[in-house]
Amino acid sequence: MTQPAPYPSSHHQAPPQPTTGVRRQTRVLGSRTYYWQYGDPDASDAIVVVHGFRGDHHGLEQVIAQLAPARIIAPDLPGFGESEPLPGRTHDLGAYATWLTALVESMAIRGRVTVLGHSFGSIVASAAVSSHLTVDSLVLINPIAAPALRGPRGVLTRLAVFYYWLGAILPPKLGFALLKNRVIVRVTSLAMVKTRVPALRRWIHDQHDRYFSAFASREVVLESFRASIGNDVSEFAGQITVPTLLIAAERDDITTVAKQRELARLFPDATLHVIDGVGHLIHYETPAAAAALIRTFLSEPRLGASYFAAAAPGEGGR
């Protein structure tokens, strides 16, 4: 049974049910990409959001809910959610960055473009923007600021490496079953969640149960995992000249706050905000705080305010 998103008003969180997106599809690099469009479809400006490893577009819906009426485009990464894998390509960082560039260009956005990436999506977005993707601003939530193996819980990352290695060497049917194992998904969820609110914990675990194993094949998830631990945003920061917002977490087990501060200094034009008391699940545990930072950033005079022009003053919901 699906758990509702339990955000009491005292927590100043997102509404219980996020805005429903319109499901659409397009062909990118020879495969079918599914994406969901939220907000005003006729707005000239748009925010393109890129989810993290093993998830799909659902993960960012609680943030998206508070960015309306902006036009928001939320695709499933190739090989995850409903999107098809990329034919004839390894699902490495280069392929994902090329896909994101081609996807944004295919949208024919008339006005300004902001790309928002969470976790692995922060690496994909940074790689694309540092090379061929032209955008007006960049937002990174829980950015991977340094190699995951050097993070504060590097031991757990090494266990994950062993898990994916085992999934690769087992016979195909057994390996695929291991990679989708619900017990391991729950252990991973327990390792990441920081909130002590029981209802919110149950909902986060339910989200992971529902969407954390929606990948097309063993090969896709293994290739993507290698990309997620073999790259980080610091490789690309110096080449990204557009205004950038970094939203980091005080208790992130993948990247420390110290590394996030080092990362911010690598960008020519970056602002760092750290949300207290949360870990790698900002998009689930504190979506309202993240959305408020994004709205303020995208409303700066140098970026303009038309992303949210239809919103009432101070409005943060739908």
C-alpha positions in Angstrom: 0.0 0.0 0.0 1.3 3.4 -1.0 2.1 5.7 1.9 1.0 9.3 1.7 3.6 12.0 2.1 3.2 13.1 5.7 4.2 16.7 6.0 2.6 18.4 9.0 2.1 22.1 8.7 4.4 22.6 11.7 7.2 21.2 9.6 6.6 23.8 6.8 7.0 21.0 4.2 5.5 20.2 0.9 1.8 19.6 0.3 0.7 16.0 0.9 0.2 15.3 -2.8 2.5 16.9 -5.4 1.3 18.5 -8.6 0.4 15.8 -11.2 2.7 15.9 -14.2 1.6 15.3 -17.8 3.4 12.2 -19.1 5.0 12.6 -22.4 7.6 10.9 -24.5 10.3 11.8 -27.1 13.1 10.0 -28.9 16.6 10.9 -27.8 19.8 9.2 -29.1 17.7 6.5 -30.6 15.7 5.5 -27.5 12.4 6.5 -26.1 12.7 9.0 -23.2 9.6 9.5 -21.0 9.3 12.8 -19.2 6.7 14.6 -17.1 5.8 18.2 -17.5 4.5 20.3 -14.6 3.3 23.8 -14.2 2.6 26.1 -17.1 3.3 24.3 -20.4 3.2 27.6 -22.3 5.8 29.3 -20.2 8.9 30.5 -22.2 11.3 29.6 -19.4 11.8 26.0 -18.0 13.5 24.0 -15.3 14.7 20.6 -16.3 15.3 18.3 -13.4 17.6 15.2 -13.3 17.0 12.6 -10.7 19.6 10.5 -8.9 21.0 7.0 -9.3 18.4 4.1 -9.3 15.5 6.5 -8.9 13.1 8.1 -11.4 11.3 11.4 -11.7 9.1 10.7 -8.7 11.9 11.4 -6.3 11.9 15.1 -7.0 8.1 15.6 -7.1 7.9 17.1 -3.6 10.4 19.8 -4.6 8.6 20.3 -8.0 5.3 20.7 -6.2 6.5 24.0 -4.6 8.1 25.4 -7.8 4.8 25.8 -9.6 3.7 27.6 -11.7 7.1 27.4 -13.3 7.3 25.0 -16.3 9.2 22.0 -15.1 10.4 19.0 -17.2 11.2 15.9 -15.3 12.6 13.0 -17.4 13.4 9.5 -16.3 17.1 8.8 -17.0 17.7 6.3 -19.8 17.3 2.8 -18.5 15.5 3.9 -15.4 11.8 4.4 -14.6 9.9 4.2 -17.9 12.7 5.4 -20.2 14.4 3.0 -22.5 18.2 2.3 -22.4 20.4 4.0 -24.9 21.0 1.5 -27.8 24.6 0.7 -28.6 26.0 2.8 -25.8 27.6 2.2 -22.4 25.6 4.0 -19.8 28.5 6.0 -18.6 28.7 9.7 -17.6 29.5 10.8 -21.2 26.4 9.0 -22.5 24.2 10.6 -19.9 25.6 14.0 -20.4 25.1 13.7 -24.2 21.6 12.5 -23.7 20.7 15.4 -21.4 22.1 17.9 -23.9 20.1 16.3 -26.7 16.9 16.2 -24.6 17.1 19.9 -23.6 17.7 20.9 -27.1 14.8 18.8 -28.4 12.4 20.7 -26.0 12.9 23.9 -28.0 12.6 26.1 -24.9 12.1 29.6 -26.0 13.3 31.5 -22.9 15.7 30.7 -20.1 16.8 27.2 -19.1 17.7 26.0 -15.6 19.0 22.5 -15.1 18.5 21.0 -11.6 20.3 17.8 -10.6 20.1 15.7 -7.5 23.0 13.4 -6.4 24.1 11.4 -9.5 21.9 13.9 -11.4 24.2 16.7 -10.1 27.1 14.9 -11.8 25.2 14.4 -15.1 24.0 18.0 -15.1 27.5 19.4 -14.4 29.1 17.3 -17.0 26.6 18.4 -19.6 26.7 22.1 -18.7 30.5 22.1 -18.6 30.7 20.9 -22.2 27.9 21.4 -24.8 24.7 22.2 -22.9 23.8 25.9 -22.9 21.8 26.9 -19.8 21.2 30.1 -17.9 21.6 28.7 -14.4 22.3 25.5 -12.6 20.9 24.0 -9.3 22.6 21.1 -7.6 20.9 19.3 -4.6 23.1 17.0 -2.6 25.9 17.5 -5.1 28.5 14.8 -5.2 31.5 17.1 -4.4 34.2 14.5 -4.1 34.7 10.8 -4.9 32.2 8.7 -3.1 34.8 6.2 -1.9 36.4 9.1 0.1 33.2 10.1 1.7 32.4 10.0 5.5 30.9 6.5 5.0 33.4 5.2 2.5 33.1 1.7 4.1 29.5 1.5 3.1 30.4 2.7 -0.4 32.9 -0.2 -0.6 30.2 -2.6 0.5 28.0 -1.2 -2.3 30.9 -1.8 -4.8 31.0 -5.4 -3.6 27.2 -5.7 -3.9 27.2 -4.5 -7.5 30.2 -6.6 -8.3 28.4 -9.7 -7.0 25.3 -8.7 -9.0 27.5 -8.6 -12.1 29.3 -12.0 -11.7 26.2 -14.1 -10.7 24.2 -15.8 -13.5 21.9 -13.2 -15.1 18.7 -14.3 -13.4 20.3 -14.4 -9.9 22.3 -11.2 -10.4 19.2 -9.3 -11.5 17.2 -10.6 -8.5 20.0 -9.6 -6.2 20.1 -6.1 -7.6 16.3 -5.7 -7.0 16.3 -7.4 -3.6 13.8 -5.6 -1.3 15.8 -6.3 1.8 18.9 -4.6 0.4 16.8 -1.7 -0.8 15.4 -1.3 2.7 18.9 -1.4 4.3 20.0 1.3 1.8 17.0 3.4 2.7 17.7 3.0 6.4 21.3 4.1 5.9 20.3 7.3 4.2 17.2 8.5 6.2 17.9 11.0 9.0 14.4 12.1 10.1 13.0 10.7 13.3 9.4 11.4 12.4 7.9 7.9 12.1 5.3 8.7 9.4 7.9 10.4 7.2 10.4 7.5 7.6 7.6 5.1 6.5 6.8 7.2 3.5 10.5 7.5 2.4 10.9 3.7 2.7 7.8 3.2 0.7 9.1 5.6 -2.0 12.3 3.6 -2.2 10.4 0.3 -2.3 8.3 1.6 -5.2 10.9 3.4 -7.3 14.4 2.3 -6.4 14.4 -0.8 -8.5 12.8 0.5 -11.7 15.7 -0.2 -14.0 15.7 -1.9 -17.4 18.5 -4.4 -17.0 21.4 -5.5 -14.9 23.8 -4.0 -17.4 22.2 -0.5 -17.1 22.3 -0.4 -13.3 25.9 -1.7 -13.2 27.2 0.8 -15.8 25.4 3.7 -14.1 26.7 2.7 -10.7 30.3 2.8 -12.0 29.6 6.2 -13.4 28.1 7.4 -10.1 31.2 6.4 -8.0 33.8 7.1 -10.6 33.0 10.8 -11.2 32.1 13.9 -9.2 31.1 17.5 -9.7 34.5 18.9 -8.8 35.8 17.6 -12.2 33.6 20.1 -14.0 33.0 23.0 -11.7 35.8 25.2 -13.0 34.3 25.1 -16.5 30.8 26.1 -15.4 30.4 29.9 -15.7 26.6 30.2 -15.2 25.2 31.2 -11.8 25.0 28.0 -9.8 23.1 27.2 -6.6 24.5 24.3 -4.4 22.1 22.9 -1.8 24.0 20.7 0.6 23.1 18.7 3.7 24.8 18.9 7.1 24.6 15.1 7.7 25.2 13.9 4.1 27.0 10.5 4.3 28.4 10.8 0.8 30.0 14.3 0.9 31.0 16.3 3.9 30.1 20.0 4.3 33.9 20.8 4.2 34.0 19.2 0.7 30.9 21.1 -0.3 32.6 24.3 0.6 35.7 23.4 -1.3 33.4 22.6 -4.3 31.7 25.9 -4.1 35.0 27.7 -4.4 35.8 25.9 -7.6 32.9 27.4 -9.5 33.4 30.9 -10.9 29.9 31.9 -9.7 28.3 29.7 -7.1 26.3 30.1 -3.9 26.2 27.3 -1.3 23.5 26.7 1.3 23.6 23.9 3.9 20.4 22.6 5.3 20.8 21.4 8.9 19.8 18.1 10.3 19.3 16.3 7.0 21.4 13.9 5.0 21.4 12.7 1.4 17.6 12.9 1.1 16.9 16.6 1.0 14.3 16.0 -1.7 12.3 13.8 0.6 13.0 15.2 4.1 13.2 18.9 3.6 11.7 19.7 0.1 10.2 22.9 1.2 13.5 24.3 2.4 15.1 23.3 -0.9 12.3 24.8 -3.0 12.5 28.1 -1.1 16.2 28.4 -1.8 15.6 27.6 -5.5 12.8 30.1 -5.8 14.9 32.8 -4.2 17.9 32.0 -6.4 15.8 32.0 -9.7 14.1 35.3 -8.7 17.4 37.2 -8.4 17.3 40.3 -10.6 20.2 39.0 -12.8 18.1 35.9 -13.6 14.7 37.6 -13.7 11.5 36.5 -12.0 9.4 35.2 -14.8 9.8 31.6 -13.7 7.3 32.3 -11.0 5.6 35.3 -12.4 2.1 33.8 -12.0 2.6 32.9 -8.3 1.1 35.0 -5.6 3.6 36.8 -3.4 5.2 34.4 -1.0 3.3 31.4 -2.5 5.3 28.2 -2.2 2.8 25.5 -3.1 0.7 24.6 -6.0 
